[in-house]
Amino acid sequence: MMVLGITVASALGIQNAVTWGTITIICTIPPVCTICVMFFMPESPFYLVSKNKEREALESLVWLRGNSNEVNSELEQLKKSLREQQENPNFSYKKLFTEGVYFKPFIIALTLMFAQQFSGISVITQYMKPIFLQAGSKLDAGLSAFIVNLVQVFFTGLAAISVDKLGRKPLLLLSGLGCSLSVIAVGVFFYLDENKKCVYDTEIQAPLVFNQNTAYTPVDEMCVPDSNIDPETVKSLTWLPLVSLTIFSISFALGLGPLPWVIMTELFPQEAKDKASSLVVLFQWLMSFVTLKFAKNINDAFNVSGGYFIFGSMCFCSIIFVIYYAPETKGKTNDQMKEMFREQSKMHEGILQIGVINRP
């Protein structure tokens, strides 16, 4: 639904059909509708169970599920989850940061969220139209952005129905590889554009560079006099950003976009979910802010191409992390994941003890 909303907003901006003020007004409609609908929503079943309102919890489940055939077993599961939380009433942030059974999944979730944002998704999404304008694409920049977003909607839906069949790790690996290669391809295009050869006008003695308006214009800082890169070659590659960003959107939608959220809910034991998940979500949006806030600084320091090379490198690093550190959570309960991390912590403690004993 998030990428669908982004796509609708981008569609409104095709060829500046709708002004930004009007788009802003249109975008207030969904939250206003949400406020109205929430008056008719039942309370959360888990909340009702925690308040010993079992009958109301059952009614809420029937309302949410649409039938009463399987809600009894779900109600029992909610009661079991509540008992597990009550058995660990003193779970604290200190435990989260000091006990391996909680800290290891916490670090894994943080790293996946870091990889998600430092793939460059926020920068690419927010600056997609300027990217196509700068690249001099022959298609309307707004239309190009809409095409990319529409593709992302389709493949996000595909990921939702395939994640339980293919598993988390294979999709994350495929996603990281696709994002890395496609972002680096965009970087290559802008590197060529930034380093293309100057074409001099003998009359005005000024370097001329081909721009997206099909004319050569004097732009001293956008060309390199001694370069071997022909401006016509760069012009012939204006399709590359559209193709690359489409592949990026497909790759991101299959893994790095949705799966860190899925894996986060599957990594943490029940007693740690509220505190750990809150911090992970806070971290995720903090990284989104960082990438957007400092995108211009990165471009100023390393040029536009350098920014994309950095994002591409981060995507490649995510592949290495997933291979060696991210567990496969498909088909595993929170209790099974907790036991796995507990065994890993015991093994690491045993290795450390052996090292201490054997130390000369």
Helices and strands as residue ranges (DSSP letters): H 2-12, G 14-16, H 20-27, H 29-38, H 45-50, H 54-65, H 71-87, H 93-98, H 100-117, H 121-126, H 128-135, H 141-166, H 168-194, E 199-201, E 206-210, E 216-218, G 220-222, H 231-236, H 240-254, H 259-267, G 270-272, H 273-293, H 295-324, H 334-358
